[in-house]
Amino acid sequence: MQERKKKISPENRDRREEVRGGKKSKKFKCLVTGACGFSGSYMVDILLKSGYEVIATDREDAPRKWLNPEAKFIPSDLTDKKTLEGVMDSVEVIFHPAAVFNYSAPLDLLVKVNVYGTKNLLDVAIHRGVRKIVVWSTAGVYDVSKSEGIPISEEGPIGPSNNYEYSKLKQEELAMEYYASGKIDVSIIRPAPIYGPRNIYGFANIVFGVAKTKLPILPIPRINNKAVSVHVEDVCESALFLANSEVSSGQIYTIVDDSDYTFSEIVSIVGKLTDKTVMELPIVVNAKALSFVSLQIARFSSLLRKYFPLILNNPYLEVLKYLEEDTARYIAHSFRFSNSKLKSTGYKLKYPDLKDGLPMTIKWYKEYGYL
């Protein structure tokens, strides 16, 4: 997908210059979607800490355990355009992490929320005069099977591997079409798998899978394929940085840290931090073969969850809860993404290495009873 570099309309450009030119000290009013979720709650925290006025929105029934009480919460539903009208009063910038993030979710639900829900958001945003939107996509839209081990840039091969990633790519294309219309400024971020306190899905499954094993010694063969990561604070801090950057207009950025670990190295790191005895075997395993075996196990686990859920309460089988089919497929390929474009804007990573942020994350899991 090609990035468009069309200028925004004169009206919105004038508003942008007013805010960033003659009134540089002004903190614009922000809307955060999915504000009760993992990335959304961090985005709210970071904006409030930086002195911005924040409207937080999410579904009425969304748990608000992590939502900062200093934010003004107004419930809405992306699939109901009328509810979005009430959350954009004087809003200038929208941070949009809200989505159905579930690898097992049906395609029609993913498209309904992630694509058409974003369309509703953009339609109302333009109607209410919102200046800019930062859209959360995923680095999963890249076709890693064509990377040949070289870090993929934003111009790299595109090829979603599952329905969730497909829906996010379509969301990107929709947002860029709106940007091309000149009615709203758009920046898109493609985060690598996000980790950090409050994360209980996705990257967290690796931690839980290792930490909850009942094996006295966890044998790990060498898997030379690489994995990627990024701390949630870097995702949200970079989103705010880009919202304030002139060069981000109509641009897409991969958000990933500097880590360059193999899958087996990440398991070893997690094992040490969770007090698990990990034995690294001097055996190199074919990643595609391991992926195939893991896929069969994941399918078996899925059947157990559906028809015999109580079986997974067995402490020796509990680990199967954290292996999904799409997670198993990831092992087959090496994931390496470039963050050069992000760094070229002047953004500096707060957690450049997985080892910088994972200890505090695992400490949080222990404090809150997840481990």
MARNUBA-94628 format. One line per field, with one value per residue (C-alpha): residue number from 1; residue in three letters; x, y negated, z negated. Coordinates in pm, 1 decimal. Layout:
BEGIN
i NUM|...
aa ALA|...
c1 X|...
c2 Y|...
c3 Z|...
***
This chain:
BEGIN
i 1|2|3|4|5|6|7|8|9|10|11|12|13|14|15|16|17|18|19|20|21|22|23|24|25|26|27|28|29|30|31|32|33|34|35|36|37|38|39|40|41|42|43|44|45|46|47|48|49|50|51|52|53|54|55|56|57|58|59|60|61|62|63|64|65|66|67|68|69|70|71|72|73|74|75|76|77|78|79|80|81|82|83|84|85|86|87|88|89|90|91|92|93|94|95|96|97|98|99|100|101|102|103|104|105|106|107|108|109|110|111|112|113|114|115|116|117|118|119|120|121|122|123|124|125|126|127|128|129|130|131|132|133|134|135|136|137|138|139|140|141|142|143|144|145|146|147|148|149|150|151|152|153|154|155|156|157|158|159|160|161|162|163|164|165|166|167|168|169|170|171|172|173|174|175|176|177|178|179|180|181|182|183|184|185|186|187|188|189|190|191|192|193|194|195|196|197|198|199|200|201|202|203|204|205|206|207|208|209|210|211|212|213|214|215|216|217|218|219|220|221|222|223|224|225|226|227|228|229|230|231|232|233|234|235|236|237|238|239|240|241|242|243|244|245|246|247|248|249|250|251|252|253|254|255|256|257|258|259|260|261|262|263|264|265|266|267|268|269|270|271|272|273|274|275|276|277|278|279|280|281|282|283|284|285|286|287|288|289|290|291|292|293|294|295|296|297|298|299|300|301|302|303|304|305|306|307|308|309|310|311|312|313|314|315|316|317|318|319|320|321|322|323|324|325|326|327|328|329|330|331|332|333|334|335|336|337|338|339|340|341|342|343|344|345|346|347|348|349|350|351|352|353|354|355|356|357|358|359|360|361|362|363|364|365|366|367|368|369|370|371
aa MET|GLN|GLU|ARG|LYS|LYS|LYS|ILE|SER|PRO|GLU|ASN|ARG|ASP|ARG|ARG|GLU|GLU|VAL|ARG|GLY|GLY|LYS|LYS|SER|LYS|LYS|PHE|LYS|CYS|LEU|VAL|THR|GLY|ALA|CYS|GLY|PHE|SER|GLY|SER|TYR|MET|VAL|ASP|ILE|LEU|LEU|LYS|SER|GLY|TYR|GLU|VAL|ILE|ALA|THR|ASP|ARG|GLU|ASP|ALA|PRO|ARG|LYS|TRP|LEU|ASN|PRO|GLU|ALA|LYS|PHE|ILE|PRO|SER|ASP|LEU|THR|ASP|LYS|LYS|THR|LEU|GLU|GLY|VAL|MET|ASP|SER|VAL|GLU|VAL|ILE|PHE|HIS|PRO|ALA|ALA|VAL|PHE|ASN|TYR|SER|ALA|PRO|LEU|ASP|LEU|LEU|VAL|LYS|VAL|ASN|VAL|TYR|GLY|THR|LYS|ASN|LEU|LEU|ASP|VAL|ALA|ILE|HIS|ARG|GLY|VAL|ARG|LYS|ILE|VAL|VAL|TRP|SER|THR|ALA|GLY|VAL|TYR|ASP|VAL|SER|LYS|SER|GLU|GLY|ILE|PRO|ILE|SER|GLU|GLU|GLY|PRO|ILE|GLY|PRO|SER|ASN|ASN|TYR|GLU|TYR|SER|LYS|LEU|LYS|GLN|GLU|GLU|LEU|ALA|MET|GLU|TYR|TYR|ALA|SER|GLY|LYS|ILE|ASP|VAL|SER|ILE|ILE|ARG|PRO|ALA|PRO|ILE|TYR|GLY|PRO|ARG|ASN|ILE|TYR|GLY|PHE|ALA|ASN|ILE|VAL|PHE|GLY|VAL|ALA|LYS|THR|LYS|LEU|PRO|ILE|LEU|PRO|ILE|PRO|ARG|ILE|ASN|ASN|LYS|ALA|VAL|SER|VAL|HIS|VAL|GLU|ASP|VAL|CYS|GLU|SER|ALA|LEU|PHE|LEU|ALA|ASN|SER|GLU|VAL|SER|SER|GLY|GLN|ILE|TYR|THR|ILE|VAL|ASP|ASP|SER|ASP|TYR|THR|PHE|SER|GLU|ILE|VAL|SER|ILE|VAL|GLY|LYS|LEU|THR|ASP|LYS|THR|VAL|MET|GLU|LEU|PRO|ILE|VAL|VAL|ASN|ALA|LYS|ALA|LEU|SER|PHE|VAL|SER|LEU|GLN|ILE|ALA|ARG|PHE|SER|SER|LEU|LEU|ARG|LYS|TYR|PHE|PRO|LEU|ILE|LEU|ASN|ASN|PRO|TYR|LEU|GLU|VAL|LEU|LYS|TYR|LEU|GLU|GLU|ASP|THR|ALA|ARG|TYR|ILE|ALA|HIS|SER|PHE|ARG|PHE|SER|ASN|SER|LYS|LEU|LYS|SER|THR|GLY|TYR|LYS|LEU|LYS|TYR|PRO|ASP|LEU|LYS|ASP|GLY|LEU|PRO|MET|THR|ILE|LYS|TRP|TYR|LYS|GLU|TYR|GLY|TYR|LEU
c1 0.0|141.4|131.9|-32.8|124.0|-164.3|-195.4|-485.8|-749.4|-673.4|-930.3|-764.9|-419.4|-512.1|-631.7|-308.5|-95.4|-303.0|-234.3|128.3|232.2|115.9|-3.8|261.6|201.1|-162.6|-245.1|-515.9|-818.1|-792.9|-1023.6|-896.9|-1099.4|-1079.8|-976.2|-1049.3|-821.6|-449.4|-309.3|-602.2|-563.3|-192.4|-267.4|-504.5|-243.4|29.7|-190.7|-309.3|45.9|149.2|-123.1|-378.2|-753.5|-881.1|-1214.5|-1199.2|-1447.2|-1522.4|-1825.9|-2062.3|-1992.8|-1612.7|-1435.9|-1286.7|-1031.8|-736.3|-908.5|-761.8|-1039.1|-904.9|-1025.7|-1381.1|-1540.8|-1824.0|-1939.6|-1982.7|-1996.1|-1794.4|-2069.9|-2329.7|-2245.4|-2498.6|-2311.4|-1990.2|-2139.8|-2137.1|-1766.5|-1608.3|-1701.6|-1405.8|-1177.1|-879.4|-690.7|-816.2|-600.8|-768.9|-646.8|-1000.4|-1047.7|-1151.0|-812.3|-879.5|-712.2|-1005.3|-1279.3|-1491.8|-1405.9|-1745.5|-1708.3|-1352.4|-1457.0|-1768.6|-1572.2|-1219.9|-1312.0|-1666.8|-1633.2|-1333.7|-1535.4|-1805.4|-1540.7|-1385.7|-1723.1|-1818.1|-1467.3|-1483.1|-1833.4|-1715.0|-1400.3|-1139.0|-793.5|-602.8|-637.2|-365.0|-480.2|-346.1|-279.9|-39.1|298.5|117.4|10.3|360.5|433.8|726.5|756.6|909.7|1150.2|1444.4|1564.7|1608.1|1424.9|1107.1|1051.1|719.6|761.4|810.2|587.3|227.4|42.4|-177.1|-169.3|-501.4|-840.8|-741.2|-444.8|-657.7|-912.8|-637.2|-498.7|-843.5|-869.6|-541.6|-658.8|-983.3|-802.9|-566.9|-863.3|-1003.7|-663.5|-649.0|-981.0|-805.1|-1065.7|-862.9|-497.4|-406.6|-106.1|-95.7|116.4|195.9|307.0|494.6|351.7|297.9|394.8|383.6|178.5|-196.2|-127.8|-309.2|-338.0|-105.7|254.1|133.5|54.2|427.6|488.1|193.0|277.1|631.0|552.2|261.4|427.8|449.3|753.4|1045.3|1277.7|1162.1|1372.8|1407.3|1559.7|1715.0|1466.5|1664.5|1366.1|1344.9|1057.3|976.3|834.9|760.5|664.7|318.9|460.4|669.3|361.3|160.9|447.6|532.1|165.5|164.7|500.2|367.5|47.6|269.6|496.1|447.7|629.3|382.4|98.7|-29.8|250.1|275.3|524.4|630.9|663.3|914.7|1204.8|1568.5|1556.7|1677.2|1606.2|1513.1|1198.1|1403.4|1600.7|1277.2|1154.6|1484.7|1455.3|1098.9|1204.7|1476.1|1240.1|968.2|1201.9|1160.8|1451.2|1504.3|1740.6|1862.6|1923.9|2208.7|1955.7|1841.0|1475.3|1321.8|1086.7|828.2|811.7|775.9|507.7|315.6|331.1|234.3|-56.8|-196.3|-160.6|-333.4|-623.7|-654.8|-646.1|-919.8|-1141.8|-1080.3|-1169.8|-1492.0|-1615.3|-1423.9|-1315.2|-1283.6|-1000.8|-783.6|-811.9|-566.0|-238.3|-44.5|-276.4|-337.8|-49.1|-257.1|-484.9|-214.6|-142.8|-363.8|-352.7|-227.6|35.8|159.8|180.9|409.2|688.3|731.0|881.5|1133.8|997.7|1230.0|1103.9|1290.1|1219.6|1443.4|1153.4|1020.9|1365.5|1414.1|1136.4|1343.7|1153.4|1372.2|1262.8|1203.0|1247.3|1481.8|1533.3|1288.2|1507.4|1444.7|1069.0|996.0|1111.8|865.3|594.4|644.2|660.5|320.2|180.2|291.8|154.7|-186.2|-215.9|-168.9|139.3
c2 0.0|-337.6|-627.6|-942.2|-1280.9|-1504.6|-1826.4|-1875.1|-2138.6|-2508.3|-2521.8|-2244.2|-2376.1|-2713.6|-2546.4|-2347.9|-2661.5|-2841.0|-2565.5|-2494.6|-2836.1|-3137.6|-2934.6|-2668.9|-2632.8|-2535.2|-2173.0|-2055.3|-1861.1|-1488.6|-1193.4|-842.9|-549.5|-211.8|-406.8|-120.8|118.4|185.0|-76.2|-311.5|-339.8|-414.2|-675.6|-846.4|-838.4|-984.5|-1264.0|-1363.2|-1353.7|-1583.8|-1835.0|-1762.4|-1767.9|-1417.9|-1266.8|-892.7|-673.1|-303.4|-79.8|-136.0|213.9|191.1|258.0|-69.5|82.2|-87.5|-406.1|-719.1|-890.3|-1231.1|-1172.5|-1256.7|-928.4|-930.3|-589.6|-526.2|-245.0|-257.3|-68.4|-330.8|-663.5|-855.5|-772.8|-917.5|-1262.8|-1315.4|-1249.2|-1504.7|-1840.5|-2072.8|-1774.1|-1850.1|-1519.4|-1161.7|-870.8|-557.8|-226.3|-84.0|242.8|602.6|760.8|1130.8|1371.7|1610.5|1354.4|1401.3|1185.0|1014.8|888.2|769.1|578.2|438.0|284.2|229.2|104.8|-26.7|-145.1|-354.1|-488.7|-603.4|-766.4|-949.4|-1066.6|-1218.2|-1358.4|-1547.7|-1670.2|-1799.8|-1965.4|-1732.9|-1825.0|-1495.1|-1128.1|-878.3|-527.9|-208.7|62.1|355.7|465.6|787.9|639.1|707.7|1028.1|1159.4|1464.0|1232.6|1047.0|1284.4|1201.7|830.7|583.0|474.6|102.1|-75.0|-20.6|353.3|636.8|635.1|958.9|1012.5|1368.4|1374.6|1207.1|961.1|834.9|820.2|599.5|364.8|332.2|240.1|-9.5|-166.8|-192.5|-354.7|-610.3|-699.6|-754.0|-1003.4|-1172.1|-1201.9|-1387.4|-1672.6|-1688.2|-1542.9|-1478.1|-1114.8|-929.8|-552.0|-349.0|20.7|150.4|476.5|711.9|484.5|577.5|404.0|393.3|444.4|661.9|993.0|1104.5|1135.9|1104.8|1190.9|1544.3|1610.8|1505.5|1700.4|2008.4|2020.5|1910.5|2147.6|2466.6|2732.1|2900.5|2891.6|2813.3|2650.1|2779.5|2527.1|2616.9|2343.8|2164.5|1920.0|1725.2|1377.4|1219.9|853.4|645.0|291.3|150.5|-2.5|-332.4|-367.8|-301.3|-573.2|-819.4|-788.9|-840.0|-1169.2|-1266.3|-1206.8|-1397.4|-1699.4|-1640.4|-1815.5|-1539.8|-1272.0|-1400.8|-1116.2|-887.3|-532.7|-433.6|-94.8|-107.2|150.9|155.2|236.9|594.2|869.0|1191.9|1535.4|1706.6|1939.2|1647.7|1474.4|1791.3|1808.1|1443.1|1498.7|1816.6|1639.7|1358.6|1599.3|1829.2|2118.2|2350.9|2331.3|2571.3|2455.0|2764.9|2775.4|2867.3|2640.7|2704.8|2643.2|2353.7|2453.0|2806.8|2677.2|2438.6|2726.8|2932.7|2631.1|2564.6|2913.0|2868.2|2529.6|2683.1|2954.5|2689.1|2495.4|2803.7|2853.9|2489.9|2528.6|2869.9|2965.0|2636.1|2786.2|3010.9|2703.5|2633.7|2917.9|2745.0|2957.2|2868.7|2503.5|2397.3|2501.4|2203.1|1971.2|2135.4|2013.8|2122.0|1787.6|1771.7|2114.9|1994.9|1707.4|1944.4|2044.9|1710.5|1458.4|1120.1|823.3|469.1|141.6|-156.6|-390.6|-598.8|-655.6|-748.6|-989.7|-1205.0|-1253.2|-1011.1|-825.2|-491.8|-478.9|-100.1|-16.6|344.1|609.5|658.5|294.0|331.4|698.8|717.5|448.4|618.1|955.1|786.3|636.8|978.8|1114.1|819.6|843.8|1221.1|1320.7|1523.6
c3 0.0|97.2|-145.0|-12.2|-75.3|10.6|-189.5|-425.1|-356.8|-413.2|-693.8|-890.5|-804.6|-950.2|-1270.0|-1290.4|-1251.9|-1513.7|-1764.3|-1674.8|-1553.0|-1748.9|-2048.0|-2088.8|-2461.6|-2411.3|-2490.6|-2253.4|-2370.0|-2295.5|-2253.9|-2329.6|-2200.3|-2370.0|-2677.9|-2917.2|-2732.8|-2745.5|-2505.6|-2553.7|-2930.1|-2890.9|-2626.7|-2868.9|-3147.6|-2927.6|-2795.2|-3143.2|-3277.1|-2991.0|-3073.1|-2800.4|-2848.7|-2777.2|-2686.2|-2731.1|-2549.4|-2534.9|-2544.1|-2835.0|-2966.9|-2936.9|-3270.4|-3396.7|-3630.6|-3461.1|-3346.6|-3503.2|-3705.7|-3603.1|-3247.9|-3150.5|-3049.5|-2796.6|-2670.3|-2299.5|-2046.0|-1723.4|-1545.4|-1642.9|-1482.5|-1693.6|-2014.4|-1871.3|-1828.0|-2204.2|-2258.5|-2024.2|-2169.8|-2090.2|-2032.6|-1807.1|-1806.6|-1829.8|-1944.2|-1812.3|-1959.8|-1998.7|-1811.1|-1840.1|-1913.1|-1905.0|-1665.8|-1698.7|-1631.7|-1317.4|-1018.4|-1003.8|-1362.3|-1299.1|-988.5|-1156.0|-1443.3|-1312.1|-963.8|-961.7|-1320.6|-1215.0|-922.4|-1163.7|-1381.8|-1085.4|-953.5|-1287.0|-1339.8|-1010.7|-1088.2|-1426.8|-1288.8|-1441.4|-1311.2|-1333.1|-1412.0|-1503.9|-1410.3|-1570.4|-1313.5|-1355.7|-1224.6|-1143.9|-810.2|-673.8|-484.1|-687.9|-463.2|-202.2|-430.7|-380.8|-731.0|-655.9|-884.0|-704.5|-652.2|-599.3|-224.7|-275.4|-153.3|-272.6|-341.8|-650.7|-782.0|-970.0|-983.4|-1254.0|-1052.9|-738.1|-916.0|-1033.8|-680.7|-552.4|-838.1|-722.4|-363.1|-473.2|-691.4|-405.9|-173.7|-421.4|-447.7|-67.7|-77.5|-258.9|-533.8|-820.4|-897.9|-957.8|-1098.1|-1128.8|-1366.2|-1324.3|-1664.0|-1702.4|-1969.6|-2268.3|-2621.2|-2957.7|-3278.0|-3213.3|-2906.9|-2946.8|-2583.1|-2285.3|-2407.6|-2757.4|-2639.9|-2601.9|-2961.6|-3098.7|-2893.6|-3032.6|-3386.5|-3440.1|-3320.8|-3592.6|-3444.1|-3690.6|-3400.3|-3079.0|-2786.9|-2504.1|-2168.0|-1957.4|-1733.5|-1524.5|-1394.5|-1545.3|-1735.7|-1799.2|-2081.0|-2196.7|-2535.2|-2560.6|-2686.4|-2371.0|-2158.7|-2331.5|-2374.6|-2005.0|-1914.4|-2108.1|-1957.8|-1606.5|-1680.9|-1744.2|-1444.0|-1112.2|-923.0|-1038.8|-820.5|-603.5|-715.6|-849.1|-1119.3|-1249.3|-1628.8|-1747.4|-1991.8|-1915.6|-2047.3|-1816.6|-2004.6|-1877.6|-2000.2|-2218.7|-2366.2|-2464.5|-2636.1|-2826.5|-2932.8|-3055.0|-3234.9|-3430.9|-3530.3|-3644.4|-3838.1|-3595.4|-3525.7|-3150.5|-2981.9|-2643.2|-2433.3|-2178.6|-1912.3|-1630.7|-1551.3|-1211.8|-1283.7|-1023.0|-1159.0|-1514.5|-1397.6|-1240.2|-1559.5|-1771.4|-1538.2|-1595.0|-1971.0|-1948.2|-1757.4|-2018.9|-2289.6|-2109.7|-2110.9|-2481.0|-2555.1|-2357.9|-2467.1|-2783.6|-2948.0|-3295.5|-3176.6|-3131.5|-3503.3|-3549.6|-3645.6|-3396.4|-3108.4|-3196.3|-2973.6|-2670.4|-2732.9|-2604.6|-2270.3|-1986.1|-1624.3|-1494.6|-1766.0|-1656.4|-1294.9|-1394.2|-1490.1|-1124.5|-1025.3|-1147.0|-1251.1|-1209.9|-1157.3|-1111.5|-1338.8|-1138.2|-1009.3|-1361.4|-1488.8|-1198.3|-1347.7|-1662.4|-1882.9|-2134.8|-2274.0|-2647.3|-2652.6|-2363.4|-2474.3|-2591.8|-2898.3|-2992.2|-3032.4|-3088.6|-3455.0|-3563.1|-3356.9|-3523.4|-3862.6|-3785.1|-3687.9|-4024.5|-4222.4|-4056.7|-4086.0|-3722.7|-3817.9
***
